[in-house]
Amino acid sequence: MHTHTQAQWFNAAGISSTPVNASIWSKDLEERIKNFEFRVLLTSPEMLFNKTSFSKIAHTPSFMSHVDLIVADEAHCITQWSGKAF
């Protein structure tokens, strides 16, 4: 399922969310994330681990205390990359 559709479902339920991917990444989105405008972020492992500016934000204690959920689309990649079965 596309992350934009997933974000629409969360938003319709009153839970602020946004997709976070390379095609929509911008300074504006970065600032909105830094300002904790979203409770749920829908992203990919590549974005979370390889996009330096997003990765820095996502690994801060203040971010972790304000965001309820990070959904990593293609989560099967985490198992493949780590070599561990979860």
Backbone as a chain_set.jsonl record, in Angstrom:
{"seq": "MHTHTQAQWFNAAGISSTPVNASIWSKDLEERIKNFEFRVLLTSPEMLFNKTSFSKIAHTPSFMSHVDLIVADEAHCITQWSGKAF", "coords": {"N": [[0.841, -1.171, 0.0], [0.502, 2.221, -0.711], [2.368, 4.872, 0.793], [1.219, 7.403, 0.908], [-1.512, 6.894, 0.863], [-1.763, 5.464, 3.24], [-1.094, 7.512, 5.043], [-3.262, 9.215, 4.626], [-5.313, 7.685, 5.747], [-4.559, 7.621, 8.482], [-4.67, 10.396, 9.014], [-7.397, 10.895, 8.53], [-8.433, 9.62, 10.697], [-7.819, 11.352, 12.643], [-5.202, 11.449, 13.426], [-2.219, 12.93, 13.148], [-0.172, 12.65, 10.355], [2.408, 11.815, 7.959], [3.825, 10.941, 4.789], [7.267, 10.151, 4.345], [9.645, 10.489, 2.142], [12.204, 10.3, -0.407], [11.338, 11.646, -2.697], [9.589, 13.614, -1.839], [10.926, 14.968, 0.108], [11.914, 17.909, 1.716], [13.083, 21.163, 2.774], [10.996, 22.4, 4.086], [9.348, 20.206, 4.872], [11.197, 18.932, 6.514], [11.472, 20.869, 8.557], [8.858, 20.872, 9.566], [8.728, 18.303, 10.603], [10.731, 18.502, 12.545], [9.441, 20.28, 14.2], [7.582, 18.731, 15.356], [5.063, 18.203, 14.143], [3.798, 15.95, 13.331], [2.448, 12.849, 14.349], [2.752, 10.341, 13.385], [4.98, 8.861, 11.141], [5.519, 7.801, 7.879], [7.689, 5.883, 6.222], [10.709, 4.693, 4.613], [13.162, 2.085, 5.077], [15.531, 2.839, 3.798], [15.334, 5.632, 3.651], [15.228, 6.283, 6.339], [17.7, 5.399, 7.318], [19.649, 6.239, 5.482], [19.279, 8.873, 4.634], [20.753, 11.539, 5.718], [19.981, 13.982, 7.063], [17.334, 13.437, 7.876], [17.731, 11.111, 9.36], [19.323, 12.055, 11.478], [17.472, 13.687, 12.828], [15.513, 11.788, 13.521], [16.788, 10.216, 15.378], [17.048, 11.612, 17.723], [16.506, 12.265, 21.215], [14.358, 14.039, 21.837], [12.745, 13.918, 19.56], [12.019, 11.23, 19.613], [10.422, 11.224, 21.858], [8.188, 12.612, 21.077], [7.028, 11.59, 18.764], [4.752, 9.124, 17.862], [4.815, 6.837, 16.246], [6.804, 5.256, 13.803], [6.504, 4.124, 10.677], [7.988, 1.738, 8.811], [8.052, 1.215, 5.609], [8.33, -1.612, 3.516], [9.515, -3.292, 5.374], [10.62, -5.794, 5.394], [13.15, -5.53, 4.41], [14.765, -4.811, 6.537], [15.235, -7.167, 7.946], [16.596, -8.561, 5.936], [18.876, -6.936, 5.563], [20.037, -6.938, 8.09], [20.586, -9.553, 8.563], [19.352, -11.072, 10.413], [16.597, -12.93, 11.611], [13.444, -11.825, 12.577]], "CA": [[0.0, 0.0, 0.0], [1.267, 3.454, -0.861], [2.445, 5.621, 2.051], [0.279, 8.529, 0.879], [-2.811, 6.339, 1.248], [-1.686, 5.176, 4.671], [-1.146, 8.798, 5.743], [-4.647, 9.687, 4.55], [-6.092, 6.926, 6.732], [-4.23, 8.145, 9.81], [-5.193, 11.758, 9.123], [-8.856, 10.805, 8.625], [-8.727, 9.165, 12.06], [-7.417, 12.408, 13.559], [-3.811, 11.238, 13.84], [-1.392, 13.652, 12.173], [0.836, 11.771, 9.762], [2.906, 12.194, 6.635], [4.864, 10.099, 4.205], [8.601, 10.752, 4.299], [10.449, 9.79, 1.15], [13.138, 11.172, -1.124], [10.68, 12.469, -3.716], [8.89, 14.756, -1.237], [11.757, 15.571, 1.151], [12.209, 19.325, 1.493], [13.382, 21.903, 4.009], [9.713, 22.618, 4.755], [8.977, 18.964, 5.551], [12.174, 18.747, 7.587], [11.106, 21.772, 9.654], [7.596, 20.399, 10.152], [9.067, 17.131, 11.417], [11.461, 19.021, 13.705], [8.47, 20.96, 15.061], [6.693, 17.685, 15.877], [3.715, 18.371, 13.605], [3.238, 14.645, 12.973], [2.574, 11.773, 15.336], [3.105, 9.124, 12.653], [5.749, 9.066, 9.916], [5.533, 6.613, 7.024], [8.932, 6.049, 5.486], [11.371, 3.46, 4.191], [14.443, 1.903, 5.762], [16.56, 3.628, 3.109], [15.197, 7.03, 4.059], [15.528, 6.382, 7.762], [19.109, 5.151, 7.615], [20.584, 6.819, 4.515], [19.065, 10.32, 4.484], [21.432, 12.022, 6.915], [19.217, 14.986, 7.805], [16.196, 12.77, 8.515], [18.268, 10.177, 10.346], [19.734, 12.83, 12.657], [16.254, 14.087, 13.541], [14.814, 10.605, 14.037], [17.54, 9.584, 16.46], [17.174, 12.497, 18.881], [15.559, 11.945, 22.289], [13.139, 14.848, 21.769], [11.921, 13.353, 18.491], [11.482, 9.955, 20.083], [9.394, 11.443, 22.873], [7.032, 13.292, 20.487], [6.449, 10.829, 17.661], [4.188, 7.871, 18.365], [5.045, 5.669, 15.399], [7.461, 5.351, 12.505], [6.187, 2.935, 9.892], [9.008, 1.512, 7.788], [7.552, 0.454, 4.473], [9.312, -2.599, 3.08], [10.221, -3.704, 6.581], [11.37, -7.026, 5.141], [14.546, -5.16, 4.138], [15.498, -4.765, 7.801], [15.687, -8.534, 8.183], [17.594, -8.895, 4.921], [20.106, -6.18, 5.787], [20.658, -7.271, 9.375], [20.954, -10.958, 8.581], [18.659, -11.71, 11.534], [15.153, -13.11, 11.469], [12.719, -11.297, 13.739]], "C": [[0.891, 1.242, 0.0], [1.243, 4.267, 0.431], [1.509, 6.825, 2.073], [-1.11, 8.069, 1.304], [-2.837, 6.038, 2.737], [-1.78, 6.466, 5.482], [-2.564, 9.356, 5.734], [-5.518, 8.976, 5.577], [-5.821, 7.432, 8.146], [-4.838, 9.531, 10.005], [-6.712, 11.766, 9.255], [-9.295, 10.365, 10.019], [-8.304, 10.201, 13.103], [-6.0, 12.272, 14.085], [-2.916, 11.877, 12.776], [-0.266, 12.754, 11.669], [1.27, 12.318, 8.413], [3.826, 11.113, 6.096], [6.182, 10.872, 4.23], [9.412, 9.921, 3.319], [11.272, 10.796, 0.36], [12.435, 12.091, -2.114], [9.938, 13.666, -3.121], [9.711, 15.451, -0.153], [12.092, 17.011, 0.773], [12.561, 19.961, 2.827], [12.093, 22.136, 4.795], [9.281, 21.367, 5.52], [9.918, 18.698, 6.718], [11.815, 19.611, 8.801], [9.818, 21.323, 10.345], [7.834, 19.172, 11.031], [9.79, 17.575, 12.686], [10.528, 19.697, 14.705], [7.392, 20.015, 15.585], [5.245, 17.862, 15.417], [3.034, 17.038, 13.315], [3.461, 13.646, 14.092], [3.021, 10.476, 14.683], [3.851, 9.519, 11.381], [5.807, 7.747, 9.163], [6.713, 6.754, 6.075], [9.473, 4.701, 5.031], [12.651, 3.296, 4.995], [15.551, 2.742, 5.124], [16.52, 5.086, 3.557], [15.629, 7.206, 5.513], [17.018, 6.252, 8.053], [20.082, 5.87, 6.688], [20.418, 8.32, 4.3], [19.563, 10.977, 5.765], [20.587, 13.004, 7.718], [18.019, 14.364, 8.518], [16.679, 11.837, 9.621], [18.687, 10.898, 11.625], [18.522, 13.234, 13.493], [15.643, 12.881, 14.249], [15.524, 9.949, 15.216], [17.742, 10.491, 17.673], [16.147, 12.118, 19.946], [14.267, 12.764, 22.213], [12.197, 14.338, 20.684], [11.236, 12.086, 18.987], [10.381, 10.139, 21.12], [8.137, 12.108, 22.311], [6.333, 12.508, 19.381], [5.984, 9.478, 18.193], [4.611, 6.65, 17.559], [5.808, 6.057, 14.141], [7.173, 4.038, 11.798], [7.23, 2.827, 8.793], [8.434, 0.603, 6.715], [8.68, -0.453, 3.989], [10.158, -3.084, 4.255], [10.989, -5.009, 6.396], [12.846, -6.736, 4.862], [15.38, -5.153, 5.417], [16.053, -6.147, 8.119], [16.783, -8.914, 7.197], [18.922, -8.209, 5.21], [20.81, -6.611, 7.069], [21.157, -8.709, 9.416], [20.29, -11.721, 9.71], [17.175, -11.834, 11.209], [14.482, -12.614, 12.738], [11.379, -11.958, 13.866]], "O": [[1.929, 1.267, 0.663], [0.208, 4.343, 1.094], [1.052, 7.229, 3.142], [-1.806, 8.781, 2.028], [-3.823, 6.325, 3.417], [-2.472, 6.508, 6.499], [-3.017, 9.913, 6.734], [-6.369, 9.602, 6.208], [-6.755, 7.647, 8.92], [-5.448, 9.807, 11.038], [-7.259, 12.564, 10.015], [-10.393, 10.696, 10.466], [-8.415, 9.957, 14.305], [-5.636, 12.905, 15.076], [-2.867, 11.411, 11.638], [0.489, 12.177, 12.452], [0.602, 13.158, 7.812], [4.527, 10.448, 6.859], [6.196, 12.1, 4.146], [9.816, 8.798, 3.621], [11.053, 12.003, 0.456], [12.896, 13.209, -2.346], [9.683, 14.64, -3.83], [9.246, 16.422, 0.444], [12.503, 17.289, -0.354], [12.358, 19.362, 3.884], [12.094, 22.077, 6.025], [8.891, 21.456, 6.685], [9.479, 18.284, 7.791], [11.852, 19.138, 9.937], [9.709, 21.391, 11.569], [7.21, 19.027, 12.082], [9.497, 17.083, 13.775], [10.787, 19.69, 15.908], [6.41, 20.453, 16.184], [4.313, 17.691, 16.203], [1.826, 16.997, 13.079], [4.529, 13.603, 14.703], [3.6, 9.611, 15.34], [3.413, 10.398, 10.639], [6.108, 6.703, 9.742], [6.73, 7.643, 5.224], [8.767, 3.694, 5.065], [13.169, 4.272, 5.538], [16.404, 3.289, 5.822], [17.56, 5.693, 3.81], [16.315, 8.168, 5.857], [17.537, 6.927, 8.941], [21.232, 6.092, 7.066], [21.347, 8.973, 3.822], [18.869, 10.97, 6.781], [20.486, 12.87, 8.938], [17.722, 14.732, 9.654], [16.088, 11.79, 10.699], [18.436, 10.41, 12.727], [18.544, 13.133, 14.72], [15.3, 12.949, 15.43], [14.904, 9.2, 15.97], [18.531, 10.165, 18.56], [15.039, 11.697, 19.615], [13.191, 12.238, 22.497], [10.98, 14.329, 20.873], [10.034, 11.897, 18.804], [9.498, 9.289, 21.241], [7.118, 12.165, 22.999], [5.159, 12.749, 19.101], [6.725, 8.779, 18.884], [4.752, 5.558, 18.108], [5.498, 7.059, 13.496], [7.558, 2.968, 12.272], [7.345, 3.712, 7.945], [8.342, -0.612, 6.888], [9.852, -0.084, 4.053], [11.37, -3.26, 4.131], [11.91, -5.3, 7.16], [13.696, -7.604, 5.059], [16.573, -5.456, 5.381], [17.21, -6.279, 8.515], [17.785, -9.519, 7.579], [19.979, -8.833, 5.111], [22.039, -6.643, 7.125], [22.041, -9.046, 10.204], [20.616, -12.884, 9.95], [16.582, -10.94, 10.605], [14.905, -12.948, 13.844], [10.622, -11.645, 14.785]]}, "num_chains": 1, "name": "protein.A"}
